[in-house]
Amino acid sequence: MKVLVIYDYPASPAGLATQGNLLHRGLEELGVEVYSAHFESAQEKEWYYRWFEPDVVVGVGYWGHTPYLVLHPQRYGVQPVPWLVADGYMGDYYEILDALPLILVTSKWVKKVYIRDGLDGKNIRVLPVGCDTNAFIPRNKTDPKVAAVREALGVAPDQIMILTIGGDATSKGAQEVMQALAIIDTKAPDWKYVCKVWPQPRTEHQNLVDLQLATQLGIDKNVVYSTNVVSRNFMPYLLNACDIYAAPSRLEGFGMIQVEANACGKPVIGIKAMGMLDTMIHGQNAFLAGVAQEVRLRETTLDQESGHEPGHRVVFKRPRTVDYRASVHDIANYLMDLMTDSELRKKMGEAGRKRAVEHYDYRVVAKRFVGLISERLGIL
C-alpha cells in the first residue's frame, strides 16, 4: 500500500496538522510506504502522483477543502479518501462526496452532521484522531520540567490547577467553567484556572471579554490567560502541570486535547454531546456535564468556498444546532468532586490513560486506517 497524506504540512501545532502528521507516523511505523504534502500545494501533489503513484491520497480537512482533497487527485486518476471534521453547515460538494467509495470522519457525531446536511452516509466510516501516548505520559508534578510550567504560570505547588487549551478559550467552554468556579469558590480548595490560547487577531477581543467576565465574577485573581506560541513538545508538560483538564466545549468534533490530557493521566470535564460521547466515558475517565442549551440557527450565508457569490443566503427547513452550552451547575459539582478528592482524580486519570493507549494511540489508529482501506477499497 502506498499512501500520500495531504494536510497542513510541514505540521504546525494545530489540530488538523497534528492529525495528519500522526497518521503519517503510524503508517510509516507499520511499514507502509507513505509521504506527506501540503493540501494546497498543487505542484508538489502532482509531483508525488507522477513518481510515487500512490494507491490512495488521504486528505485531512473539512468539506470546504474538497477541491484540494478530492477533485485534485481525481484529476490525475488517483483515489482520494478525505478525512473530515465538521465545520458548521455543509454547503456544497454533495454529489462529489457521495460518489466516493470511502469518507473518513473523526467521530460518530461528525458523521451525523454530514448526514444531517445532505450526504447519504453509506460511504462514511469513523476514524478517530491519533494520540502520541509515548510523549503524552503521566509525569509527577515534582518533575523539574512540569514544576517549571506551574511556576511560570504563577501556580503554587499546593494549588489545584484547572486547565483549558484551545485556539480560544470560549469555544472550549471557559466561560461556563468560570461561572462554575465562581459558584464553588468559597468552598473549594485553593485553585488557579489557566486558559492557554493561541495568539491570533481573531481571539484578542474574545480574551478580553473572558477576562472581563472573570472580573465581574470576582475570580480574576485566580484566572490566568497564557497567549504564547508553543510547540507540541511543550504540550505534554503543560497538561501534566494541571490537576484537572476542563473543556466542556461548545463545538467539538473529536476532542484531541481531552484525549491527550487522559493520556497524561488527567481527569477531564467535558460535555455530554458531540465527539466527546466517543472519547469520554462519564464517571470513568471524565465527567460529562449535561447540555443546558443548544444554539440554533434558521439560516446561514455561504461564500466563494462553496461555489456561491459572497453572502449567499440559505434558509433551513428546520433550525440547525450550531453549538452547545454545558450546564454550569453540573460543571461546578464535578469540579468540587475532583478538587476535593485526590484519589478520585488519580483513579479517573488512570482510566483515561488506559483508554487513550488502547483506543487512540496513533499506531492503533494507523492499523484501523489500513483495515478500512483494505475493506472498502481492496488495497493491501
C-alpha positions in Angstrom: 0.0 0.0 0.0 1.3 3.4 -1.0 -0.3 6.4 0.7 0.1 10.2 0.2 -1.2 12.2 3.2 -2.1 15.8 2.5 -2.7 18.3 5.3 -1.2 21.5 6.7 2.4 20.2 6.1 5.0 20.6 7.5 3.0 20.1 10.6 2.2 23.2 12.8 0.9 22.7 16.4 -2.7 22.9 15.1 -5.2 20.1 15.4 -5.6 19.2 11.7 -1.9 19.3 11.1 -1.3 17.0 14.1 -4.0 14.7 12.9 -2.2 14.2 9.5 1.2 14.0 11.0 0.3 11.3 13.4 -1.3 9.2 10.7 1.9 9.5 8.6 4.0 8.4 11.6 1.7 5.5 12.4 1.7 4.2 8.8 5.4 4.6 8.5 6.0 2.5 11.6 3.7 -0.2 10.2 5.9 -0.4 7.1 3.5 1.4 4.8 5.1 3.5 2.0 3.9 7.0 2.9 4.7 10.6 2.1 3.1 13.9 3.1 2.5 17.2 1.2 0.6 20.4 1.9 -3.0 20.0 0.8 -2.9 23.3 -1.2 0.4 22.6 -3.0 -0.9 21.6 -6.4 2.6 21.3 -7.9 4.0 19.1 -5.1 1.0 16.9 -5.0 1.2 16.4 -8.8 4.9 15.6 -8.4 4.0 12.8 -5.9 1.2 11.5 -8.2 3.7 11.1 -11.1 6.7 9.4 -9.5 5.3 7.9 -6.3 2.0 6.7 -7.8 0.1 6.4 -4.5 -2.7 3.9 -4.2 -4.7 6.4 -2.1 -4.5 10.1 -1.2 -5.7 10.8 2.3 -6.7 14.5 2.8 -7.3 16.0 6.3 -9.7 18.9 6.4 -13.4 19.7 6.1 -16.0 19.7 3.3 -14.8 23.1 2.0 -11.4 21.6 1.2 -13.0 19.2 -1.3 -11.3 20.9 -4.3 -7.9 20.2 -2.7 -8.6 16.9 -1.1 -10.8 15.2 -3.7 -11.0 16.9 -7.0 -7.3 17.5 -7.5 -6.3 13.8 -7.0 -9.2 12.7 -9.1 -8.0 14.9 -11.9 -4.8 12.8 -12.1 -6.6 9.4 -11.7 -5.6 8.9 -8.0 -8.1 7.6 -5.4 -8.9 10.3 -2.8 -10.1 9.4 0.7 -10.9 12.6 2.7 -10.7 12.5 6.5 -13.1 15.2 7.5 -14.1 17.2 10.5 -17.3 19.2 10.8 -17.3 23.0 10.3 -20.8 24.4 10.6 -23.2 23.8 7.7 -22.1 21.8 4.7 -22.9 24.0 1.7 -21.7 22.2 -1.4 -20.0 19.1 -3.0 -22.8 16.7 -2.1 -22.6 14.7 -5.3 -18.8 14.6 -5.4 -18.6 13.3 -1.8 -21.4 10.8 -2.1 -19.8 9.3 -5.1 -16.6 8.4 -3.2 -16.1 4.8 -2.1 -14.9 6.0 1.4 -15.0 9.1 3.5 -13.4 9.1 6.9 -14.7 11.3 9.8 -13.4 11.8 13.3 -16.4 10.8 15.3 -20.0 9.5 15.2 -21.2 13.0 15.7 -19.4 14.4 12.7 -21.0 11.6 10.6 -24.4 12.6 11.9 -23.7 16.3 11.0 -22.8 15.4 7.4 -25.9 13.1 7.0 -28.0 15.9 8.6 -26.7 18.3 5.9 -27.5 16.0 3.0 -24.9 13.3 2.5 -26.1 9.7 2.1 -23.7 8.4 4.7 -23.3 4.9 3.4 -19.7 5.5 2.5 -18.8 7.3 5.8 -16.6 5.5 8.4 -15.4 6.8 11.7 -11.6 7.0 12.2 -10.6 8.8 15.4 -7.6 11.2 15.7 -4.4 9.6 17.0 -2.5 10.4 20.1 1.2 10.0 20.8 1.0 8.1 24.0 4.7 7.9 24.2 5.0 11.6 24.5 1.8 12.2 26.4 2.5 10.2 29.6 1.8 10.8 33.3 4.6 12.8 35.0 4.9 13.8 38.6 4.3 17.4 39.4 7.8 17.4 41.1 9.4 16.7 37.7 11.5 19.8 37.1 10.0 20.4 33.6 6.4 20.2 35.0 7.2 22.2 38.1 8.8 24.9 35.8 5.5 25.2 33.9 3.5 25.7 37.1 6.0 28.2 38.4 5.9 30.2 35.1 2.1 30.3 35.2 2.1 31.5 38.8 0.6 28.3 40.2 1.7 27.4 43.7 2.7 23.8 44.5 -0.3 23.3 46.8 -2.9 24.9 44.4 -5.3 22.9 42.3 -4.7 23.8 38.7 -7.6 23.6 36.3 -6.6 23.9 32.6 -8.3 24.7 29.3 -6.5 24.8 26.0 -7.7 26.0 22.6 -7.4 28.4 19.7 -9.6 30.5 22.0 -11.0 29.5 25.4 -14.6 30.5 25.0 -15.3 27.8 22.3 -13.8 25.2 24.7 -16.3 26.2 27.4 -14.1 28.5 29.5 -17.0 30.9 30.3 -19.0 28.1 31.7 -16.1 26.8 33.7 -15.5 30.3 35.2 -19.1 30.6 36.2 -18.9 27.2 37.9 -15.7 28.2 39.7 -17.4 31.4 41.0 -20.2 29.2 42.5 -17.8 27.0 44.4 -15.0 29.5 45.1 -15.5 29.9 48.8 -16.0 26.1 49.4 -13.3 24.8 47.1 -9.6 24.2 47.9 -7.2 27.0 46.8 -7.2 26.9 42.9 -5.9 28.6 39.8 -7.6 28.4 36.4 -5.3 28.6 33.4 -6.5 29.2 29.8 -3.9 28.5 27.2 -5.0 30.2 24.0 -3.3 30.7 20.6 -2.2 34.3 19.9 -4.1 35.5 16.9 -6.1 38.6 16.0 -9.5 36.9 16.0 -9.1 35.8 19.6 -7.7 39.0 21.1 -11.2 40.6 21.7 -12.6 37.3 23.0 -9.8 37.0 25.5 -10.7 40.5 26.8 -14.4 39.5 27.1 -13.4 36.4 29.0 -11.2 38.3 31.4 -13.9 40.9 32.0 -16.3 38.1 32.9 -13.7 36.8 35.4 -13.6 40.3 36.9 -17.4 40.5 37.1 -17.5 37.1 38.8 -14.8 38.2 41.3 -12.4 35.4 40.4 -10.0 37.4 38.2 -7.0 37.0 40.6 -7.3 33.2 40.1 -7.6 33.2 36.3 -4.6 33.2 34.1 -4.6 33.6 30.3 -1.5 32.4 28.5 -1.2 33.5 24.9 2.3 32.4 24.0 3.1 30.4 20.9 4.1 26.8 21.9 5.2 23.7 20.2 3.8 20.2 20.5 7.0 19.4 22.6 5.7 21.6 25.3 2.1 20.3 25.4 2.7 17.1 27.5 4.4 19.2 30.3 1.6 21.8 30.2 -1.0 19.1 30.6 0.9 17.3 33.3 1.1 20.6 35.2 -2.7 20.6 35.7 -4.8 18.6 38.2 -8.0 18.8 36.1 -8.5 19.3 32.4 -11.7 21.2 31.9 -13.1 21.7 28.4 -16.9 21.3 28.1 -16.6 22.6 24.5 -19.3 24.4 22.7 -18.4 22.7 19.5 -16.2 19.6 19.4 -15.9 17.1 16.6 -13.4 14.8 18.4 -11.6 16.4 21.4 -7.9 15.8 20.7 -6.6 17.6 23.8 -9.1 15.9 26.0 -7.6 12.6 24.9 -4.1 13.9 25.3 -5.0 15.0 28.9 -6.3 11.5 29.6 -3.0 10.0 28.2 -1.2 12.2 30.8 -3.3 10.7 33.5 -5.6 13.7 34.0 -9.4 13.5 34.6 -11.4 15.5 32.1 -14.6 17.6 32.5 -16.4 17.7 29.2 -19.9 17.9 27.8 -22.4 15.1 27.2 -22.6 15.8 23.4 -20.7 15.7 20.1 -17.4 14.0 19.7 -16.8 13.6 23.5 -19.5 10.9 23.5 -17.0 8.7 21.6 -13.8 9.5 23.5 -15.0 10.1 27.1 -17.0 7.7 29.4 -18.9 9.5 32.1 -17.7 8.6 35.5 -14.8 6.6 34.2 -12.2 8.8 32.6 -14.3 12.0 32.6 -17.3 13.8 34.0 -19.6 15.0 31.2 -21.8 17.9 32.1 -25.3 17.9 30.7 -26.4 20.2 27.8 -28.0 23.3 29.2 -28.6 25.0 25.9 -28.5 24.3 22.1 -27.8 27.3 20.0 -29.8 27.0 16.8 -29.9 29.0 13.5 -32.7 29.2 11.0 -30.4 30.4 8.2 -26.7 30.9 7.2 -24.7 32.5 4.5 -22.3 30.8 2.1 -19.4 32.3 0.1 -16.9 31.5 -2.6 -15.5 28.4 -0.9 -18.9 26.8 -1.6 -19.1 28.0 -5.2 -21.5 30.8 -4.4 -21.3 34.6 -4.6 -20.3 36.2 -1.2 -23.3 36.4 1.2 -25.4 33.7 -0.5 -28.3 33.1 1.9 -29.6 29.6 2.8 -32.7 29.2 4.9 -33.1 25.8 6.6 -36.4 23.9 6.7 -35.7 23.1 10.3 -33.4 25.1 12.7 -29.8 23.7 12.9 -27.9 23.3 16.1 -24.6 25.2 15.7 -23.1 24.8 19.2 -23.9 23.8 22.7 -23.6 25.2 26.3 -22.8 22.8 29.1 -24.6 23.0 32.5 -22.8 25.4 34.8 -24.2 23.6 37.9 -23.0 20.2 36.6 -19.5 21.6 36.0 -19.5 23.1 39.5 -20.5 19.8 41.1 -17.9 17.8 39.1 -15.2 20.4 39.8 -15.9 20.2 43.5 -15.8 16.4 43.5 -12.4 16.3 41.7 -10.8 19.3 43.6 -11.6 17.8 47.0 -10.7 14.1 46.2 -7.1 13.4 45.0 -7.8 9.6 44.9 -10.8 10.2 42.5 -8.5 12.3 40.3 -5.9 9.6 40.3 -8.5 6.8 39.6 -10.1 8.7 36.7 -6.7 9.7 35.3 -5.5 6.1 35.3 -8.7 5.0 33.5 -8.1 7.8 31.0 -4.6 6.7 30.4 -5.7 3.1 29.8 -8.4 4.2 27.3 -6.1 6.5 25.4 -3.5 3.8 24.9 -5.9 1.1 23.9 -8.1 3.2 21.6 -6.4 6.4 20.4 -2.7 5.6 20.2 -1.5 6.8 16.7 -0.3 3.3 15.9 -3.7 1.8 16.8 -5.4 4.5 14.5 -3.0 3.7 11.7 -3.9 0.0 11.9 -7.6 0.9 11.7 -6.9 3.1 8.7 -5.2 0.2 6.9 -8.1 -2.1 7.7 -10.6 0.4 6.4 -8.7 0.9 3.2 -8.4 -2.8 2.7 -12.0 -3.5 3.5 -13.6 -0.6 1.4 -11.1 -0.2 -1.4 -9.5 -3.7 -1.6 -6.0 -2.1 -1.4 -3.4 -4.2 0.5 
